[in-house]
Amino acid sequence: MVQLENTKGFDGFQKSVEELSKCGKKLFIYFTGEKDDKGVSWCPDCNVAGPKVEAAVKEFAGDDAVFLTVDVGDRPFWKDMKNPFREDPRLKLMVIPTLIRWQTVIRLEGDQCEKPDLLEMFFNED
């Protein structure tokens, strides 16, 4: 079964990636907008993609994988073009939701994260 992890903010992302990269498993990272106490994100696209991504993780990620969900913060923080998620050369995030296979060029962005066929390819591509 895939190992599920969650973190918040850029510092949490950096710390988690540093630790999880050492485990020798494939690392998938999902960037999404902050959720309220009811589990609803301010990002409508994230709310649509979230359940589809979760289903794909369960079905396709595999035992040799870690799936890290990163909360990028509230809407004003995300919309700031100088936020660290946008400026980090390893990420270059322009939209959320975004799925990245860490240390590869494989990624899905925006409404691509809603498409079951693309999600299957994302998790199965080597």
N, C-alpha and C positions, 0 to 999 in steps of 0.2 A: 504494500500500500504506500502511496505517495506520502511524504512527510509534509505537513501543512504548517506554515509559519506566517505570522503577521507582525507588522511594525508600522510605526507612524513617523512621519517627517524625514527630512534628509539625513539627519544624524542617525536615526534609527535604521534607515536604509543602509548607510555606510557600515555601521556596526554589524548588522545582520549579514550583509554580503561578505564581509571579511570573515566572519565565523563560518557561514554556510559553504563558502568556497573551499574550505579545507576538508569537507566531508567526502569529496570524490564522486559525488552524484551530480546528475544534470540539475542545473538550477534555472527554474523558470520564475520570472518576476512579473507580477501584475500590478500596475500603477492605477490607482483609482482615487476618486474624490472622497473627502472626509464624510463620514456617516453621522447622522444624528442618533439620539437614544433609541429610535425605533428601527435603526438599521438602514435608513434611507439616505442616500448620498445627495448632496446639492447638485451633482452632475447627472442630468437625465440619461445621457448615453451610458454612463457607468451602471445605472439602475437597470437598463435594458440588457446590457452585456453580462453583468454579474452572474445571474443564474445560468446562462449558457456556458460561461467560462467554468463555473463550478462543476457543471455536469461533464464538460470535456475533461477537466482535471481528473475526476473520479474514473472516467472511462479510459482515458488514453495516457495519463502521465506515467504510470508504472512505478514499480518498487525502487527503481534506481534514480528517483527524482525527488527534488525538493521544490515545493511551490510556495513562493514568498509573496504575500499581498502587502503592498506598500500604500499607505494612506498619504497622499501628497499634501494634505491640508485643506483649509477652507478655500472658498472661491476667490476672495481677494488675494490670498497668497499665491494660488495657482495662476491667476490672471497676470500677476507681475512678471513681465518678460525677463526680469533679472533673477527670478527664483533659481535656486541651485539645481533643481531637476532639469530645468531648461538649459542651464549653462554648463553642466557637467559633460565633458567630452565623451564619457563612456555611455551616456544616456541620450542626450540631445532630444529630450521629450518635447513634442510640439502639441500633442493632443493626449487627452485621457478619454477612455481607457487605453492603455498600451500594455501589450504583453511582449516580453523580451526573453529569449533564451540567452542567458548570461554568457558573455565572452564569445558570442557569435553575431552574425548580421541578421539572424532570423528574428522577425518581429511582426506583430499585428498591431494596427493602430485604428482607433475610432470604431466605425461600424464594422470593420473586419473582425473585431472581437465578438460579433454577434452571429457570425456565419459558421454553422456546424462543420461544413466541409473544410474551411480554412483552419478551424481549431483542430480538427483531426490531423491535418497535414502539419500544423505547427508542432504538435506534441510528438508526432511520429517521424519527422524528418531527421535524418542523421547527417 
